[in-house]
Amino acid sequence: MRKASPGLICMVLGVVLLLAAGGLYAYNRFEDAHAGAEAQTVVADLQQKVETTTESAAESGPLDPELPVVEIDGNEYVGEISIPAIGIDLPVMSEWSYPRLKIAPCRQFGSSRTDDLVIAAHNYESHFGKLSSLSEGDSVIFTDMDGIVNNYVVSKIEVLDPHSVEEVEHSGYALVLYTCTYGGKTRVTVFCERAS
């Protein structure tokens, strides 16, 4: 019986690795497309709910610092994030978790009403995958479930270590958006101030 040559073994291994990489790429693209489609459905539902709650919010007096929550399909949302420069219009879930991130961006910390809102999302193209292409001065809009529109501008963009929690949650900026870089070792972090 003849032994397989090392060259043949390397070629077969290379083909297997290429097929695995192709499969992983296809799976990630499928997840991205699915997440994007699901998010757009939720945005439409959120916009309908905001229209019906805007009048009662205006009559209720001073605002509670905690954002109002609306439940859709068993998930709780606090609002909608729009970033025109990169074509983003997405719902924002009320609490962060890995399973929730597969559906939509999530509030990690704070509130738009206390100027310390932090929103995290996957780096799907349909979510925050294009954050690194933003520029200082770009517009970011967060609309809460009372229909209150919060306008921000990008102040700076940094790549941070994933353990830089204090720098993100207590940044002094009114809004912080972040996502993983490809490979997941660092985070693209966008710091925003309120638009004047």
C-alpha positions in Angstrom: 0.0 0.0 0.0 1.4 3.4 -1.0 1.5 6.3 1.4 -0.1 9.6 0.5 2.5 12.2 -0.4 2.8 15.2 1.9 2.0 17.5 -1.0 -1.3 15.7 -1.7 -2.3 15.9 2.0 -1.6 19.6 2.0 -3.7 20.1 -1.1 -6.6 18.2 0.3 -6.3 20.1 3.6 -6.2 23.4 1.8 -9.3 22.5 -0.2 -11.1 21.5 3.0 -10.1 24.8 4.7 -11.2 26.8 1.7 -14.6 25.1 1.7 -15.0 25.7 5.4 -14.1 29.4 5.0 -16.6 29.7 2.1 -19.3 28.0 4.2 -18.6 30.3 7.2 -18.8 33.4 4.9 -22.1 32.2 3.4 -23.5 31.6 6.9 -22.4 35.0 8.0 -24.0 36.7 4.9 -27.2 34.7 5.6 -27.3 35.9 9.2 -26.6 39.4 8.2 -29.5 39.4 5.6 -31.9 37.8 8.1 -31.0 40.3 10.8 -31.4 43.2 8.4 -34.8 42.0 7.2 -36.1 41.3 10.7 -34.9 44.7 11.9 -36.7 46.5 9.1 -40.0 44.7 10.0 -39.6 45.8 13.6 -38.8 49.4 12.6 -42.1 49.6 10.8 -43.9 48.3 13.8 -42.1 50.7 16.1 -42.9 53.7 13.9 -46.6 52.8 14.1 -46.4 52.5 17.9 -44.6 55.9 18.2 -47.3 57.7 16.2 -49.9 56.4 18.7 -48.0 57.3 21.8 -46.7 60.8 20.9 -49.9 62.6 21.9 -50.1 61.0 25.4 -46.4 61.6 26.0 -46.8 65.3 25.3 -49.6 65.6 27.9 -47.9 63.6 30.7 -45.6 66.4 32.1 -41.9 66.0 33.0 -40.1 63.1 31.4 -39.0 60.1 33.4 -35.2 59.6 32.9 -35.8 55.9 32.1 -36.8 55.3 28.5 -40.2 53.9 27.8 -40.3 50.3 26.5 -42.5 48.8 23.8 -42.8 45.0 23.3 -42.9 43.5 19.8 -42.9 39.8 19.2 -41.7 39.1 22.7 -38.8 41.6 22.6 -38.6 45.0 24.3 -37.5 48.1 22.4 -36.6 51.6 23.5 -36.5 53.3 20.2 -35.0 53.7 16.7 -31.5 54.7 15.6 -31.0 56.4 12.2 -27.6 57.2 10.7 -28.2 58.7 7.2 -24.5 58.7 6.2 -24.4 54.9 6.2 -28.1 54.2 5.4 -29.0 52.8 8.9 -32.5 52.9 10.3 -32.8 50.2 13.0 -34.8 49.4 16.2 -32.9 49.5 19.5 -33.6 46.8 22.1 -34.0 47.8 25.7 -31.3 45.4 27.1 -28.1 44.0 25.8 -27.4 40.3 25.3 -25.7 38.1 22.6 -29.0 36.6 21.4 -30.6 40.0 21.2 -27.7 41.4 19.2 -28.5 38.9 16.4 -31.8 40.7 16.0 -31.1 44.4 16.5 -28.8 46.9 18.2 -29.1 46.9 22.0 -29.0 49.6 24.7 -26.0 48.7 26.9 -26.2 51.6 29.2 -27.9 54.9 30.0 -30.7 56.9 28.4 -31.1 59.7 25.8 -32.8 61.6 28.7 -29.7 61.6 30.8 -27.2 62.1 27.9 -25.3 58.9 28.5 -26.9 56.4 26.1 -24.6 53.6 24.8 -25.8 51.4 22.0 -24.0 48.2 20.8 -24.6 46.2 17.7 -23.1 43.4 15.6 -20.8 44.3 12.8 -23.3 43.0 10.2 -23.5 45.2 7.2 -27.2 45.7 7.9 -26.4 46.8 11.5 -23.2 48.7 12.6 -20.8 47.1 10.1 -20.2 50.5 8.5 -19.6 52.6 11.6 -15.9 53.0 10.8 -16.8 54.9 7.6 -18.5 57.7 9.6 -16.9 61.1 9.8 -16.9 63.9 12.4 -20.0 66.0 11.9 -22.2 63.1 10.6 -25.8 63.1 11.9 -27.2 60.4 14.2 -30.8 60.4 15.3 -32.4 58.4 18.1 -36.1 58.5 18.5 -37.6 57.1 21.7 -40.9 55.4 22.1 -42.6 58.6 23.2 -41.7 60.0 19.8 -39.0 62.3 21.2 -36.4 62.9 18.5 -32.8 63.3 19.7 -30.3 64.7 17.2 -26.6 64.1 17.6 -23.4 64.7 15.6 -20.4 62.4 15.5 -17.6 64.0 17.5 -14.9 61.3 17.3 -14.3 57.7 16.3 -11.8 55.5 18.0 -10.8 51.8 18.0 -10.9 50.6 21.6 -10.0 47.4 23.5 -13.1 45.4 24.5 -12.2 45.9 28.2 -12.5 49.7 27.9 -16.0 49.6 29.6 -15.5 52.8 31.7 -14.3 54.8 28.6 -17.6 53.8 26.8 -20.2 53.9 29.6 -18.8 57.0 31.3 -17.4 58.8 28.3 -19.0 62.2 29.0 -20.6 62.0 25.5 -24.4 62.1 25.1 -24.4 59.0 22.8 -21.9 56.2 22.1 -22.2 53.6 19.4 -19.9 50.6 19.1 -19.4 47.3 17.3 -16.7 44.7 17.0 -14.0 45.0 14.3 -13.6 42.1 12.0 -11.9 39.4 14.0 -13.5 40.7 17.3 -10.3 41.8 19.0 -11.2 45.5 19.2 -14.3 47.8 19.0 -15.1 50.6 16.6 -16.5 53.3 18.9 -18.3 56.4 17.8 -18.7 59.2 20.3 -21.5 61.7 19.6 -22.6 65.1 21.1 -26.0 66.6 20.9 -26.5 68.7 17.8 -26.7 72.4 18.5 
